[in-house]
Amino acid sequence: MTRSNNNRRSVYITAVGILVLTLGAVFVVRSFGSQQGADGFLGGGKSCTDPTQIRLSTTPEMQAPLEAAAKSLSAKGGKDGNACYQVTITAAPSAQVARDVAHGSDSRPDLWVPDSSLWVAQADDGQNVPSIAVPSVATSPLVLVGRNENFGDISSWLRLLGATEPALLDPLSTSPGALTLLAVQSERQKTSASDTQVSQVVVPLAQRLGSMAKPYTDVNALFGRADQDGSKTVVPASEQSFVKYQEAHPDAQLKAILPATGTLTLDYPIVVTAKSDNQQASDAAQALATELLTDSAAQARDQAGFRDTTLSPLSGGRGVGDVTQLTKPTSSAIDSTLQNWTRLSLSTHSLAVIDVSGSMAEKVGDKTRWQLTVEAASSGLNLFPDSAELGLWTFSTKIGSDNADYKPLVPIAPLTKAQRQTIVSQLNSQHPIIGGGTGLYDTAIAAVRQVRQTYKSSAVNTILLFTDGKNDDPNSPTLDKAVQTLQGLQDPSRPVRIIALGMGPEANANELTALAQATGGQAYVAKNPSDLKSVFIDALQSR
């Protein structure tokens, strides 16, 4: 995923959840001139009394191979016309370095070797665009790690993630996490998976992982979880991390596989991030890359679990062997995928408002509209994590106190086991009100006011409005008046959106759209009962 050096786009990245791992001691290689009588390791040869100072940051797993190359480069300094370099190497997560550089930190390095070039554009500080001096010095394909029994259908990333319990490293701060989401999108050229099929896997995954207090960042801890007897956990990770875990845990019952569609790769570029003397840093990058191509460096790289730049298999039968590569995602695909994850992973503070008017008793096949709605809503509960907050109202005409068109049943609260049981129990105890009309407008307005009263700033605040018809309450305001009222209730800094879900042929799409759009929300209509689940997924995506 190498980017153009002129790419100055700003990629959305949240700082929330990034774990700073400042790892490893600093390794310093010094070139001392023997004519100065220094106690260095150059031996005889031309003096290097004024070496070029280079500060390099890399990921922890790449530190040792780079240290060896830097030492070899230093030993050649001053000999046969070779330049003299003094290289200081530190280790830090790629996302952390990208953020530091983008924020103009004084501690920015001269050179940077992230684990993936997808981080390069995120390091743009608006003045000095990081440039890739060397596209790659090592590679490691993204693999799926788990117990053998979890790999039944390996035809695609999407099927594997949907049939198991993926423990995804944080996509906003780790390359394996981001590349997993990008692989699901990239393989669609081969699988022709629909948006709905992708959403049915990604939406609940984002809701579950996004609700965690701390996203996953420790791959070895996840490997340990995946290795437990009976575990359905699978871990998308680099082949390199899996190989090193195997070496440290020879009794582990884990295997790494590649989906049949192929995979994406961590590519370890050398990036120039110096504020000045870019050419000097670029020359040092080229010299360092040359050292990494020597036979001894290649052996060290292989032993560290990295492949060469052509993705040749690791020696000794380690890893996953030959690799089929998926098409590298474009910059816009990376942007949209990570932004979509950020949006979907936000917690939910919602009120479900469900129509119980008389028309909901009409049969569609063997079941009534009400029964189909209850099934869809109950199934939809499984898409929300325990940390999500949800309440329940029903509505018709004059069913509440003071002849209100709505009836509060369950207050908005976290979806604990008890809250889920209460909602399902209330749904199952309700029934369509024969002769009851659809008091849609007053209900929509009241629901927005209620969610505004309990607004949660750290969550997406919505009303999930289910109905099979259109407003037919003669005492309600007109549609124009209802829209005007909803618009007046909006506060851009505290948005409350209506997500309207219409069901059946009588659902008025224009009316629902007008109400939803007045709040910045959207409307969806399921013409057939079989569409309810996909419509519910679409509604969650419109957050």
PyMOL commands that set and color helices and strands:
alter all, ss='L'
color gray80, all
select helices_A, chain A and resi 34-36+60-76+94-102+117-119+121-123+148-150+157-163+175-186+188-191+195-210+219-226+239-248+278-291+295-303+315-317+331-344+358-361+369-381+401-403+417-429+440-453+479-489+509-517+529-541
alter helices_A, ss='H'
color red, helices_A
select strands_A, chain A and resi 23-29+52-58+85-91+111-113+131-134+140-146+165-166+233-238+255-257+265-266+270-272+347-355+363-364+367-368+389-395+406-414+459-467+497-503+522-526
alter strands_A, ss='S'
color yellow, strands_A
deselect
rebuild
show_as cartoon
